[in-house]
């Protein structure tokens, strides 16, 4: 029993130091390309009857055309406030900005977008053989 207690104490005394030594270098994941851009759109002012009319007459038809052309992959409404979320097929934020700049609400400064580049889930590369070489 005395040997077991000594072994546990020795392990406890040396383990934290060895863990710190292993964690001195940050873990690196492989880089991944931007394959889509998440665009979160917010109205710049209150929702008014005029905005709703413009939505139906201008914004919605243009957005449908962009979806049917493959530029917008997915689209959603924000549920906690006025706004939209688009998943855009673009390889850069600047491509997405240029694309969204064609929307009537953006041109009329009724809506702005937060743009977030996204790509494949990089930790998945760790499941591949020789992941450190990729």
DRENLUMNU-178904 format. One record per residue (C-alpha): residue number from 1; chain; residue in three letters; x, y, z. Coordinates in pm, 1 decimal, decimal comma, padded with zeros to 6 digits. Example, Ala and Ser with C-alpha at 12.3 -4.5 7.8 and 13.67 -1.06 7.14 Angstrom:
// residues 2
[r 1; A; ALA; [01230,0; -00450,0; 00780,0]]
[r 2; A; SER; [01367,0; -00106,0; 00714,0]]
END
This chain:
// residues 134
[r 1; A; UNK; [00000,0; 00000,0; 00000,0]]
[r 2; A; UNK; [00286,5; 00235,6; 00085,7]]
[r 3; A; UNK; [00436,5; 00173,1; -00259,9]]
[r 4; A; UNK; [00104,4; 00253,8; -00428,0]]
[r 5; A; UNK; [00076,1; 00583,7; -00239,1]]
[r 6; A; UNK; [00434,8; 00672,0; -00333,1]]
[r 7; A; UNK; [00366,4; 00587,3; -00698,3]]
[r 8; A; UNK; [00053,6; 00804,8; -00705,7]]
[r 9; A; UNK; [00237,0; 01094,6; -00539,0]]
[r 10; A; UNK; [00529,8; 01061,9; -00779,7]]
[r 11; A; UNK; [00291,7; 01056,8; -01076,7]]
[r 12; A; UNK; [00099,1; 01358,6; -00947,3]]
[r 13; A; UNK; [00420,3; 01550,2; -00888,8]]
[r 14; A; UNK; [00561,9; 01485,5; -01236,5]]
[r 15; A; UNK; [00247,5; 01476,6; -01450,4]]
[r 16; A; UNK; [00163,4; 01849,1; -01453,4]]
[r 17; A; UNK; [00517,0; 01937,2; -01563,1]]
[r 18; A; UNK; [00508,8; 01686,8; -01846,4]]
[r 19; A; UNK; [00167,2; 01811,4; -01958,9]]
[r 20; A; UNK; [00293,8; 02169,9; -01964,6]]
[r 21; A; UNK; [00593,8; 02063,4; -02170,5]]
[r 22; A; UNK; [00369,8; 01895,5; -02426,5]]
[r 23; A; UNK; [00141,9; 02198,3; -02458,5]]
[r 24; A; UNK; [00404,8; 02468,2; -02515,1]]
[r 25; A; UNK; [00343,0; 02467,6; -02890,2]]
[r 26; A; UNK; [-00011,1; 02543,3; -03009,4]]
[r 27; A; UNK; [-00184,6; 02265,2; -03197,5]]
[r 28; A; UNK; [-00194,9; 02327,1; -03569,8]]
[r 29; A; UNK; [-00473,2; 02218,2; -03795,4]]
[r 30; A; UNK; [-00437,9; 02202,6; -04170,9]]
[r 31; A; UNK; [-00547,4; 02510,5; -04362,8]]
[r 32; A; UNK; [-00867,5; 02476,5; -04561,7]]
[r 33; A; UNK; [-00994,9; 02684,3; -04853,0]]
[r 34; A; UNK; [-01287,8; 02920,3; -04831,9]]
[r 35; A; UNK; [-01565,2; 02742,3; -05018,5]]
[r 36; A; UNK; [-01864,9; 02943,7; -04902,4]]
[r 37; A; UNK; [-01940,9; 03270,3; -04727,2]]
[r 38; A; UNK; [-02198,2; 03299,2; -04450,1]]
[r 39; A; UNK; [-02383,5; 03629,2; -04499,1]]
[r 40; A; UNK; [-02594,1; 03760,2; -04211,3]]
[r 41; A; UNK; [-02814,6; 04048,1; -04325,1]]
[r 42; A; UNK; [-02958,0; 04314,3; -04093,4]]
[r 43; A; UNK; [-03196,9; 04597,1; -04173,0]]
[r 44; A; UNK; [-03038,1; 04938,2; -04123,0]]
[r 45; A; UNK; [-03362,2; 05083,0; -03986,3]]
[r 46; A; UNK; [-03708,5; 04980,1; -03871,4]]
[r 47; A; UNK; [-03930,2; 04757,1; -04082,6]]
[r 48; A; UNK; [-04189,9; 04981,9; -04244,6]]
[r 49; A; UNK; [-04476,2; 04920,9; -04488,4]]
[r 50; A; UNK; [-04257,1; 05073,4; -04762,3]]
[r 51; A; UNK; [-03980,6; 04821,6; -04687,0]]
[r 52; A; UNK; [-04228,1; 04532,7; -04707,9]]
[r 53; A; UNK; [-04354,0; 04663,8; -05043,7]]
[r 54; A; UNK; [-03996,2; 04691,2; -05176,7]]
[r 55; A; UNK; [-03921,8; 04342,8; -05045,7]]
[r 56; A; UNK; [-04203,8; 04193,1; -05250,8]]
[r 57; A; UNK; [-04146,6; 04400,3; -05565,3]]
[r 58; A; UNK; [-03765,2; 04427,1; -05586,9]]
[r 59; A; UNK; [-03563,8; 04230,8; -05332,5]]
[r 60; A; UNK; [-03741,4; 03896,0; -05337,9]]
[r 61; A; UNK; [-03742,6; 03845,2; -05717,8]]
[r 62; A; UNK; [-03370,7; 03932,3; -05739,0]]
[r 63; A; UNK; [-03290,3; 03698,2; -05450,1]]
[r 64; A; UNK; [-03484,7; 03413,6; -05614,4]]
[r 65; A; UNK; [-03290,3; 03470,0; -05939,4]]
[r 66; A; UNK; [-02961,0; 03452,6; -05747,2]]
[r 67; A; UNK; [-03071,3; 03132,1; -05575,6]]
[r 68; A; UNK; [-03176,9; 02973,3; -05904,8]]
[r 69; A; UNK; [-02843,7; 03072,9; -06063,0]]
[r 70; A; UNK; [-02656,8; 02886,6; -05787,6]]
[r 71; A; UNK; [-02502,5; 03191,3; -05618,8]]
[r 72; A; UNK; [-02708,4; 03142,1; -05301,5]]
[r 73; A; UNK; [-02678,7; 02785,5; -05173,0]]
[r 74; A; UNK; [-02914,6; 02819,2; -04874,9]]
[r 75; A; UNK; [-03122,6; 03097,2; -04723,7]]
[r 76; A; UNK; [-03295,3; 03144,8; -04392,3]]
[r 77; A; UNK; [-03479,8; 03407,9; -04189,0]]
[r 78; A; UNK; [-03344,3; 03520,9; -03855,0]]
[r 79; A; UNK; [-03594,6; 03415,1; -03590,4]]
[r 80; A; UNK; [-03498,7; 03662,4; -03318,0]]
[r 81; A; UNK; [-03500,2; 03981,6; -03529,3]]
[r 82; A; UNK; [-03553,3; 04110,6; -03883,7]]
[r 83; A; UNK; [-03290,9; 03979,2; -04120,3]]
[r 84; A; UNK; [-03168,2; 03694,1; -04333,7]]
[r 85; A; UNK; [-02887,1; 03441,5; -04348,9]]
[r 86; A; UNK; [-02747,9; 03333,1; -04684,2]]
[r 87; A; UNK; [-02491,1; 03062,0; -04746,9]]
[r 88; A; UNK; [-02323,2; 03194,4; -05060,4]]
[r 89; A; UNK; [-02117,2; 02990,1; -05304,9]]
[r 90; A; UNK; [-01806,7; 03208,9; -05312,2]]
[r 91; A; UNK; [-01436,4; 03151,7; -05259,1]]
[r 92; A; UNK; [-01374,1; 03487,8; -05091,6]]
[r 93; A; UNK; [-01545,5; 03758,4; -04891,1]]
[r 94; A; UNK; [-01476,9; 04008,2; -05171,0]]
[r 95; A; UNK; [-01660,6; 03784,1; -05420,4]]
[r 96; A; UNK; [-01956,9; 03765,8; -05181,5]]
[r 97; A; UNK; [-01951,2; 04145,6; -05131,0]]
[r 98; A; UNK; [-01960,5; 04202,7; -05506,0]]
[r 99; A; UNK; [-02246,2; 03957,0; -05542,7]]
[r 100; A; UNK; [-02451,8; 04103,4; -05255,7]]
[r 101; A; UNK; [-02390,3; 04455,6; -05384,8]]
[r 102; A; UNK; [-02633,7; 04376,1; -05667,1]]
[r 103; A; UNK; [-02927,4; 04332,2; -05429,5]]
[r 104; A; UNK; [-03171,1; 04628,3; -05423,0]]
[r 105; A; UNK; [-03174,9; 04646,5; -05040,2]]
[r 106; A; UNK; [-02794,8; 04675,9; -05032,5]]
[r 107; A; UNK; [-02791,5; 04934,9; -05311,8]]
[r 108; A; UNK; [-03053,8; 05142,2; -05126,8]]
[r 109; A; UNK; [-02871,3; 05100,3; -04791,5]]
[r 110; A; UNK; [-03173,3; 04923,4; -04639,3]]
[r 111; A; UNK; [-02969,3; 04616,4; -04543,8]]
[r 112; A; UNK; [-02608,0; 04546,4; -04451,8]]
[r 113; A; UNK; [-02433,9; 04210,1; -04429,1]]
[r 114; A; UNK; [-02180,7; 04058,4; -04194,6]]
[r 115; A; UNK; [-01968,9; 03822,8; -04405,7]]
[r 116; A; UNK; [-01791,1; 03519,9; -04260,1]]
[r 117; A; UNK; [-01570,4; 03296,8; -04478,6]]
[r 118; A; UNK; [-01624,7; 02925,0; -04415,7]]
[r 119; A; UNK; [-01476,9; 02603,6; -04551,4]]
[r 120; A; UNK; [-01440,5; 02234,0; -04484,6]]
[r 121; A; UNK; [-01410,7; 02127,3; -04119,9]]
[r 122; A; UNK; [-01032,1; 02118,0; -04080,4]]
[r 123; A; UNK; [-01015,9; 01880,2; -03778,8]]
[r 124; A; UNK; [-01150,8; 01604,5; -04005,4]]
[r 125; A; UNK; [-00803,9; 01587,4; -04161,2]]
[r 126; A; UNK; [-00678,5; 01443,1; -03832,2]]
[r 127; A; UNK; [-00877,9; 01125,9; -03903,7]]
[r 128; A; UNK; [-00672,1; 01058,5; -04217,1]]
[r 129; A; UNK; [-00351,0; 00853,5; -04217,1]]
[r 130; A; UNK; [-00042,9; 01075,6; -04209,0]]
[r 131; A; UNK; [-00258,9; 01376,8; -04117,8]]
[r 132; A; UNK; [00048,3; 01570,3; -04006,7]]
[r 133; A; UNK; [00183,7; 01559,4; -04362,7]]
[r 134; A; UNK; [-00128,9; 01711,9; -04524,0]]
END
